[in-house]
Amino acid sequence: MRVLYNIGIFFYGLIIKLLAAFNTKAKLFINGRKGIFTQIQNRLKPEDNPIWFHFASLGEFEQGRPVLEKLKSQLASTKIIITFFSPSGYEIRKNYPLADGIFYLPLDTPHNAKKFIETVNPKMAVFTKYEFWPNYFEALYTKHIPLYVISGIFRKNQIFFKWYGTFYRNVLKCVSHFFVQNKESLLLLNKIGLNNVDISGDTRFDRVYENAQNPKDLPIIKAFCEQSPILVAGSTWPDDEKLLVDLAEQNPDWKLIIAPHEIHETHINAITTLFPNSVKFSDLRTSKANRQTQTLIIDNIGMLSSLYQYGRIAYIGGGFGAGIHNTLEAVAFGMPVIFGPHYHKFQEAKDLIEINAAKSINDRTELAAAFEYFNKNSCGHLAKSYVINNTGATDKILQNIIK
């Protein structure tokens, strides 16, 4: 099985190289890894012995960020390096100030893993949620370097728990300790003989709660909102945006702020066409909005977590695709949330529906009904209490890691 895995990684790298000729993300993926070991050697010495945090992408970074920042505050002299697998994480956080080095993670080949661990010489490694790389995990285990998985979440349909999943179960045995989000994950790991597990909760709650206490003030956004009630639509895709058109037309007294998941020119232009009474954020500085402008289209990355402070109801995108995006950023501001049908992988989404702070919709009619419900019923306090009651994962994890 290991041989097949390594062959698969080889062909994965080959396919990405072919795609790089006409795909921007693939090009960033390849170019960012060119000369990667020279980049690392120019930033670090083996005697630095840093703590290594790895994140798949931006979402996992925000999830693991509270642990990283609190660890740095307690161990100020210890160097920290960060690796990302995805360009969407690296390109946005490549200048993050608390890290002593930020790099793309070389592909998980035996050679790359061995050379990376020897070059970096980490004192420990921290992986967030559910990214498991067999060759890196084995290289850490061989060198007796502690490996922690934080905010882990496991489901019974994952390969680790199948009769044919022996290879991947053995990968999990390389982990020093798991800090998982829920009891189901703990029981699943126990069932395959892994007892080095604690339920710590999800560190995202700590992150979004902290953000909601100190949001970035956005005067231009505030001026656009004026006294109107605001629906903030975060991380939307075309299927989401088409649904929101009718909602905007039916509620002319409301204003919409749409922050799409992808902000390339074609997508932004498509949203502008859907919402003719709109203005792009990049045009606000030239006063192209007026009192009658109903929709603001955010055509940059990085503002969404602060936009929610101006909203009354949130719509979270992705639910008509692979799965919904981050609901907690909105909920932390005391906003009920609406999202599409593909939410079952996310415990917080199920919890929020159960406490009546969220609704899942399948079409325009259900969207209108959910919006009307939250417009007439005050449910924001339920959402905010849910976040507050689930904070504390960061301290639980750090107590164990530092010890």
C-alpha positions in Angstrom: 0.0 0.0 0.0 2.8 2.4 0.8 4.3 1.8 -2.7 0.9 2.6 -4.3 0.6 5.8 -2.1 4.1 7.0 -3.2 3.2 6.3 -6.9 0.0 8.3 -6.4 1.9 11.3 -4.9 4.3 11.1 -7.9 1.5 11.3 -10.4 -0.3 14.0 -8.4 2.8 16.2 -8.7 3.0 15.4 -12.4 -0.6 16.4 -13.0 -0.2 19.7 -11.1 2.8 20.5 -13.2 0.7 20.0 -16.4 -2.1 22.1 -15.0 0.3 24.9 -14.1 0.5 25.9 -17.7 -3.1 27.3 -17.6 -4.2 27.3 -14.0 -3.2 30.1 -11.6 -3.5 28.0 -8.4 -1.5 25.1 -9.9 1.2 27.6 -11.0 1.5 29.0 -7.5 1.6 25.5 -6.1 4.6 24.5 -8.4 6.5 27.8 -8.3 6.2 28.2 -4.6 8.0 24.9 -4.1 10.9 25.6 -6.4 14.1 25.6 -4.4 12.1 25.0 -1.3 15.0 23.5 0.7 17.3 26.4 -0.2 14.6 28.7 1.0 14.4 26.9 4.3 18.2 26.8 4.8 18.3 30.5 4.2 15.9 31.2 7.0 16.7 28.5 9.6 19.7 26.8 11.2 19.3 23.2 12.5 20.2 24.4 16.0 17.1 26.7 15.9 15.0 23.7 16.7 11.7 25.4 15.9 8.1 24.3 16.6 6.5 23.4 13.3 2.9 24.2 12.6 1.4 22.8 9.4 -1.9 24.0 7.9 -3.7 22.7 4.8 -5.0 26.1 3.9 -6.3 29.4 5.3 -9.2 27.9 7.3 -7.0 25.5 9.2 -4.6 28.4 9.9 -7.3 30.4 11.5 -8.3 27.3 13.4 -4.8 26.6 14.8 -3.8 30.2 15.2 -5.0 30.6 18.8 -2.7 27.7 19.8 0.2 29.1 17.8 -0.1 32.6 19.2 -0.6 31.6 22.8 2.3 29.1 22.6 4.5 31.9 21.2 3.5 34.2 24.0 4.5 31.6 26.6 7.7 30.5 24.8 8.8 33.8 23.3 12.4 32.7 22.5 11.3 29.6 20.6 11.2 29.9 16.8 8.1 28.9 14.9 7.8 27.8 11.3 4.6 27.4 9.3 3.9 25.3 6.3 0.9 25.4 4.0 -0.2 22.8 1.4 -2.5 25.1 -0.5 -1.7 28.4 -2.2 -4.9 29.9 -0.8 -3.4 29.7 2.6 0.2 30.5 1.8 -0.4 33.5 -0.4 -2.6 35.2 2.2 -0.5 34.5 5.3 3.0 34.4 3.9 3.9 37.6 5.8 2.3 36.5 9.1 4.6 38.3 11.7 4.8 35.7 14.5 6.4 33.0 12.3 10.2 32.8 11.7 9.6 31.1 8.4 6.6 30.4 6.2 6.9 27.8 3.4 5.0 25.6 1.1 5.1 22.0 2.3 7.1 19.9 -0.2 5.1 17.0 -1.6 4.9 14.0 0.7 7.6 11.7 -0.8 10.0 9.7 1.3 12.9 11.8 0.1 11.2 15.2 0.8 9.9 14.2 4.2 13.3 12.9 5.4 15.1 16.0 4.0 12.5 18.4 5.4 12.7 17.0 8.9 16.6 16.9 8.8 16.7 20.5 7.5 14.1 22.0 9.9 14.9 19.8 12.9 11.7 20.7 14.7 11.3 20.1 18.4 7.6 19.3 17.9 5.1 19.3 15.1 1.5 20.5 15.3 -1.1 19.6 12.6 -4.6 21.0 12.6 -7.9 19.1 12.0 -7.4 16.3 9.5 -4.4 16.4 7.2 -2.3 13.3 7.5 0.8 12.8 5.5 2.3 9.2 5.8 5.9 10.0 4.9 6.1 13.1 7.1 4.5 11.4 10.0 6.8 8.4 9.8 9.9 10.7 9.5 8.8 12.5 12.7 8.2 9.2 14.5 11.5 7.8 13.4 13.3 10.9 14.8 11.3 10.7 18.1 9.8 14.2 17.5 6.5 14.7 19.2 3.5 15.1 16.8 0.2 16.6 17.9 -3.1 16.8 16.0 -5.3 19.6 17.3 -9.0 20.2 16.7 -9.1 16.8 15.2 -12.4 15.4 14.0 -13.1 11.9 12.8 -16.1 10.2 11.1 -16.8 6.5 10.9 -16.8 6.6 7.1 -13.2 7.6 6.9 -10.6 5.2 5.6 -9.0 4.8 9.0 -12.0 2.8 10.2 -12.5 0.6 7.2 -11.4 -3.0 7.0 -8.9 -2.1 4.2 -7.5 0.9 6.1 -4.6 -0.7 7.8 -2.0 1.5 6.1 -3.7 4.7 7.2 -4.4 3.4 10.7 -0.6 2.8 11.0 -0.1 6.5 10.0 -2.2 7.5 13.0 0.0 5.5 15.3 2.8 8.0 14.6 0.8 10.7 16.4 2.0 11.5 20.0 -1.4 12.9 21.1 -4.8 13.7 19.5 -6.8 16.7 20.7 -10.2 16.1 19.2 -13.4 18.1 19.0 -16.0 15.6 20.1 -16.7 12.3 21.8 -17.5 10.5 18.6 -13.9 11.1 17.4 -12.5 9.9 20.7 -14.5 6.7 20.6 -13.6 6.0 17.0 -9.9 6.3 17.8 -10.3 4.2 20.9 -11.9 1.5 18.8 -8.8 1.1 16.6 -6.5 1.0 19.7 -5.5 4.6 20.0 -6.0 5.9 23.5 -3.7 8.9 23.5 -6.7 11.1 22.9 -8.4 14.0 24.8 -11.5 15.9 24.0 -10.4 19.5 23.9 -13.0 21.0 21.7 -12.5 23.2 18.6 -10.0 26.0 18.7 -12.0 27.9 16.1 -14.3 29.0 18.9 -11.4 30.8 20.7 -10.4 32.4 17.4 -13.8 33.7 16.4 -14.7 34.9 19.9 -11.4 36.9 20.1 -12.1 38.4 16.7 -15.6 39.4 17.7 -14.3 41.2 20.8 -11.9 43.2 18.7 -13.2 43.6 15.2 -11.4 45.9 12.7 -13.3 49.1 12.2 -14.3 49.6 8.6 -15.6 53.2 8.2 -16.3 52.8 4.5 -18.5 49.8 5.1 -20.3 51.5 8.0 -21.1 54.5 5.8 -22.5 52.2 3.1 -24.7 50.4 5.7 -26.1 53.7 7.2 -29.2 52.7 9.2 -30.3 49.8 7.0 -30.6 46.2 8.2 -27.8 44.2 6.6 -27.5 40.6 5.4 -23.9 39.5 5.0 -23.3 36.8 2.5 -19.9 35.2 3.1 -17.8 32.9 0.9 -20.5 32.6 -1.7 -20.4 30.7 -5.0 -22.5 31.2 -8.1 -25.3 28.9 -6.9 -25.6 30.9 -3.7 -25.6 34.2 -5.4 -28.4 33.2 -7.8 -30.6 32.4 -4.8 -29.9 35.8 -3.2 -31.1 37.8 -6.2 -34.8 37.2 -5.4 -34.2 37.8 -1.7 -32.8 41.2 -2.5 -35.6 42.1 -4.8 -38.2 41.0 -2.2 -36.6 43.0 0.6 -35.7 46.5 -0.8 -35.4 47.9 2.7 -32.4 45.6 3.4 -28.9 46.0 2.1 -26.6 43.1 1.1 -22.9 42.7 1.5 -21.6 39.8 -0.7 -18.1 38.6 0.0 -17.6 35.8 -2.7 -15.2 32.9 -2.1 -13.4 33.6 -5.4 -12.7 37.2 -6.5 -11.4 36.8 -10.0 -12.7 39.3 -12.5 -15.0 36.9 -14.2 -16.8 36.0 -11.0 -17.0 39.6 -9.8 -18.5 40.7 -13.1 -21.0 37.9 -13.0 -22.2 39.1 -9.5 -22.4 42.7 -10.7 -24.6 41.5 -13.6 -26.9 39.6 -11.2 -27.2 42.6 -8.9 -27.4 45.7 -11.1 -28.1 48.0 -8.1 -24.7 47.2 -6.7 -21.2 48.7 -6.2 -17.8 47.0 -5.8 -15.8 47.8 -2.7 -12.9 48.9 -4.8 -15.2 51.6 -6.2 -16.5 52.9 -2.9 -13.5 55.3 -2.4 -14.6 57.1 -5.6 -18.1 57.6 -4.2 -20.0 55.5 -6.7 -22.5 54.3 -4.1 -25.5 56.3 -3.1 -28.4 55.9 -0.7 -30.3 53.7 -3.2 -27.4 51.3 -3.8 -28.6 48.0 -2.3 -25.7 45.6 -2.7 -22.0 45.9 -1.9 -19.7 43.4 -3.6 -16.4 42.8 -1.8 -13.7 42.3 -4.4 -10.8 41.6 -2.1 -9.7 39.0 0.4 -9.3 39.3 4.1 -12.3 41.5 5.2 -15.0 38.9 5.8 -14.4 38.2 9.5 -14.8 42.0 10.2 -17.8 42.5 7.9 -20.1 40.4 10.1 -20.1 43.1 12.8 -22.4 45.2 10.6 -24.9 42.4 9.8 -28.1 41.2 11.3 -28.4 37.9 9.4 -25.7 35.9 7.6 -25.8 33.6 4.6 -22.9 31.3 4.4 -21.9 29.9 1.0 -20.7 26.6 -0.2 -23.7 24.5 0.9 -24.6 23.7 -2.7 -21.1 22.4 -3.4 -18.5 20.5 -1.4 -19.7 21.9 1.9 -20.4 25.1 3.8 -17.7 27.6 4.7 -17.0 29.1 8.1 -20.3 29.7 10.1 -18.6 30.5 13.4 -17.2 33.9 12.3 -20.7 35.2 11.8 -22.2 33.4 14.8 -19.6 35.0 17.1 -21.1 38.4 16.4 -24.6 37.1 17.5 -25.9 36.5 14.0 -28.2 33.6 13.0 -27.0 31.9 9.8 -28.5 30.4 6.7 -26.8 27.9 4.4 -27.3 25.3 1.8 -28.0 21.5 2.2 -24.4 20.2 2.3 -23.6 20.9 6.0 -23.5 17.5 7.6 -19.7 17.2 7.9 -19.8 20.2 10.2 -20.7 19.6 13.9 -21.2 23.3 14.6 -23.8 23.6 11.7 -25.8 20.7 13.2 -25.6 22.2 16.6 -26.7 25.6 15.5 -29.7 24.1 13.7 -30.6 22.2 16.8 -30.6 25.3 19.0 -32.6 27.3 16.3 -29.7 29.6 15.5 -29.3 28.3 11.9 -31.4 27.0 9.0 -30.5 24.9 6.0 -32.3 25.7 2.8 -32.6 23.9 -0.6 -34.1 26.6 -2.8 -35.4 30.2 -3.1 -38.6 29.5 -1.3 -36.9 28.0 1.7 -34.4 30.8 1.7 -37.2 33.4 1.8 -38.9 31.5 4.7 -35.6 31.2 6.7 -34.9 34.9 6.2 -38.4 35.8 7.2 -38.1 33.7 10.4 -34.9 35.3 11.5 -36.2 38.7 10.6 -39.2 38.3 12.9 -37.5 36.3 15.7 -34.5 37.3 17.7 -32.1 34.3 17.6 -28.8 36.1 17.7 -28.3 35.6 21.4 -28.6 31.8 20.9 -25.8 32.0 18.3 -23.5 34.1 20.5 -24.1 31.9 23.6 -23.2 28.9 21.6 -19.7 30.3 20.8 -19.1 31.5 24.3 -20.0 28.1 25.8 -17.5 26.3 23.5 -14.4 28.4 24.1 -11.4 27.1 26.0 -9.9 24.5 23.7 -6.7 26.4 23.3 -5.9 26.4 27.0 -6.7 22.7 27.3 -4.3 21.9 24.4 -1.5 24.1 25.7 -1.6 22.6 29.2 -0.7 19.3 27.7 1.7 20.3 25.0 3.9 22.5 27.2 3.8 19.9 30.0 
